[in-house]
Structures are given as C-alpha cells and as structure tokens.
Amino acid sequence: MYHCCINLLLKQGTTSPVAEDMFHWQATIMGPPDSPYAGGVFLVTIHFPPDYPFKPPKVAFRTKVFHPNINSNGSICLDILKEQWSPALTISKVLLSICSLLTDPNPDDPLVPEIAHMYKTDRSKYETTARSWTQKYAMG
C-alpha cells in the first residue's frame, strides 16, 4: 500500500477540476504494482456535493475495471464513501483507500457478486481476467 501511495500522490496520480468547475474533478489512479491492475491508468470522477465536507463526494471509475467492489457503471462500494465518511477525510485519503481496494478487494461486501465469487473460489481466474481488462481498458 505504501508503494501505491507514493505513486498515487507523488509521481503518477493526478487530480484536477474539470472545466474550472470546483465541484467536479477527475483523477487518475495508477494500478498498484502488487495487483492484477499493475501498469493500468484508471480515470475516476469526483463530484462534490454542495454540503461537502459534511457529505461524502461521489467517486466513480470511468475506466472499466474487473473488480468485486466496482460495478459496470463505475460505482465503488467503499465504506468511507458512505456510512464511514468523515469531514476529516481528504481526497488524497479517499484515493489512497480506492488504491488499497485495488490491492485488497472486499469480496464480503461486493457490488458484483459474480466477481466476488470468482475471487473467493478461483483466484487465478480472477487475477487473469482483471489483468486482461487492465490491458484492454487501462493501458492506452
């Protein structure tokens, strides 16, 4: 996770407002090297509600990703984006948590039960499929 943090926050990840709209950002997350997403560049959008930071931002993947906690619409099942949100959390911490989710999926709280089942019962097939999607959708 530390390596992902360094890549994300210092070297290769970016965040910026979209068209000068301070409530709509986009960010890139580099696939963690110790995951089937290694080498991928994943675009995410961040929408801040008017009552941010008292309500969490809406974060979604725009790059297709094969993951039990990220569905085909890019929605992310992550507790800090829902009931565990705190105004003390920064966008850097949110992106780091998403990066960590790429390394360590949570198959017990899936958005895509079929992928969670594969992760639990056939890890090799899961990793092969996730690598294939990363190459197809996140590597240019």
C-alpha positions as CSV (number, residue, x, y, z in Angstrom):
1,M,0.0,0.0,0.0
2,Y,2.9,2.4,0.8
3,H,4.2,2.0,-2.8
4,C,0.8,2.7,-4.2
5,C,0.6,5.8,-2.0
6,I,3.9,7.1,-3.3
7,N,2.9,6.5,-7.0
8,L,-0.5,8.0,-6.5
9,L,0.3,11.1,-4.6
10,L,3.8,12.0,-5.6
11,K,4.6,10.5,-9.0
12,Q,1.9,9.4,-11.3
13,G,-1.6,10.2,-10.0
14,T,-3.3,13.5,-10.7
15,T,-6.4,15.4,-9.6
16,S,-7.8,18.5,-11.2
17,P,-11.1,20.3,-11.6
18,V,-13.0,19.7,-14.8
19,A,-13.5,22.9,-16.9
20,E,-12.9,25.1,-13.9
21,D,-15.8,23.5,-12.0
22,M,-14.6,23.2,-8.4
23,F,-17.4,20.7,-7.7
24,H,-16.4,18.2,-10.5
25,W,-12.9,16.8,-10.5
26,Q,-11.2,14.0,-12.3
27,A,-8.3,12.0,-11.1
28,T,-6.0,9.2,-12.3
29,I,-5.1,6.2,-10.2
30,M,-2.2,4.1,-11.1
31,G,-2.8,0.4,-10.8
32,P,-0.8,-0.9,-7.7
33,P,2.3,-2.9,-8.7
34,D,1.3,-5.7,-6.4
35,S,-2.1,-6.3,-8.0
36,P,-3.6,-7.5,-11.3
37,Y,-4.1,-3.8,-12.1
38,A,-0.4,-3.1,-12.3
39,G,0.5,-0.8,-15.2
40,G,-3.0,0.5,-15.7
41,V,-4.1,4.1,-15.5
42,F,-7.6,4.4,-14.2
43,L,-9.7,7.6,-14.6
44,V,-12.1,8.4,-11.8
45,T,-14.5,11.3,-11.5
46,I,-15.2,13.1,-8.2
47,H,-18.4,15.1,-7.7
48,F,-18.5,17.2,-4.5
49,P,-22.0,17.9,-3.1
50,P,-22.8,21.5,-2.0
51,D,-22.6,20.4,1.6
52,Y,-19.1,18.9,1.3
53,P,-17.2,18.1,3.5
54,F,-20.2,17.2,5.7
55,K,-21.4,14.8,3.0
56,P,-19.0,12.5,1.0
57,P,-18.0,13.1,-2.6
58,K,-19.4,10.8,-5.3
59,V,-16.5,9.0,-6.8
60,A,-16.8,6.7,-9.8
61,F,-14.4,4.9,-12.2
62,R,-14.6,6.0,-15.8
63,T,-12.2,3.3,-16.9
64,K,-13.7,-0.2,-17.0
65,V,-12.3,-2.4,-14.2
66,F,-12.9,-6.0,-13.3
67,H,-13.4,-5.9,-9.5
68,P,-15.9,-7.2,-7.0
69,N,-16.4,-3.7,-5.4
70,I,-16.7,-1.7,-8.6
71,N,-19.6,-2.3,-11.0
72,S,-20.0,-1.7,-14.7
73,N,-21.3,1.9,-14.1
74,G,-18.0,2.6,-12.2
75,S,-19.8,2.8,-8.8
76,I,-17.5,1.9,-5.9
77,C,-18.5,0.0,-2.8
78,L,-16.3,1.6,-0.2
79,D,-17.5,2.4,3.4
80,I,-15.7,5.8,3.6
81,L,-17.8,6.9,0.6
82,K,-21.0,6.0,2.5
83,E,-21.6,5.4,6.2
84,Q,-18.0,5.7,7.4
85,W,-17.5,9.2,5.8
86,S,-15.9,11.8,8.0
87,P,-15.3,15.5,7.2
88,A,-11.7,14.9,8.3
89,L,-11.1,12.7,5.3
90,T,-9.2,14.3,2.4
91,I,-9.5,13.5,-1.3
92,S,-5.9,12.1,-1.1
93,K,-7.1,9.7,1.6
94,V,-10.1,8.7,-0.4
95,L,-8.0,8.0,-3.5
96,L,-5.5,6.1,-1.3
97,S,-8.4,3.9,0.0
98,I,-9.5,3.2,-3.5
99,C,-6.0,2.3,-4.5
100,S,-5.9,0.0,-1.5
101,L,-9.2,-1.6,-2.6
102,L,-7.5,-2.5,-5.9
103,T,-4.8,-4.3,-4.0
104,D,-7.2,-5.9,-1.4
105,P,-10.8,-6.3,-2.7
106,N,-13.5,-6.9,-0.2
107,P,-15.5,-9.8,-1.5
108,D,-17.7,-9.9,1.5
109,D,-19.3,-6.6,0.6
110,P,-19.5,-6.8,-3.2
111,L,-21.2,-4.7,-5.8
112,V,-20.7,-7.5,-8.3
113,P,-21.4,-10.9,-6.6
114,E,-20.2,-13.0,-9.5
115,I,-16.8,-11.4,-9.4
116,A,-16.7,-11.7,-5.6
117,H,-17.5,-15.4,-6.0
118,M,-14.7,-15.9,-8.6
119,Y,-12.3,-14.0,-6.3
120,K,-13.1,-16.4,-3.4
121,T,-13.3,-19.6,-5.4
122,D,-10.9,-19.2,-8.3
123,R,-8.3,-16.5,-7.5
124,S,-6.2,-17.4,-10.5
125,K,-9.1,-16.9,-13.0
126,Y,-10.0,-13.6,-11.2
127,E,-6.4,-12.3,-11.5
128,T,-6.1,-13.3,-15.1
129,T,-9.4,-11.7,-16.0
130,A,-8.6,-8.5,-14.1
131,R,-5.1,-8.3,-15.8
132,S,-6.8,-8.8,-19.2
133,W,-9.3,-6.0,-18.5
134,T,-6.5,-3.8,-17.3
135,Q,-4.5,-4.3,-20.5
136,K,-7.6,-3.8,-22.7
137,Y,-9.1,-0.7,-20.9
138,A,-6.4,0.9,-18.8
139,M,-3.3,0.7,-20.8
140,G,-4.0,3.1,-23.6
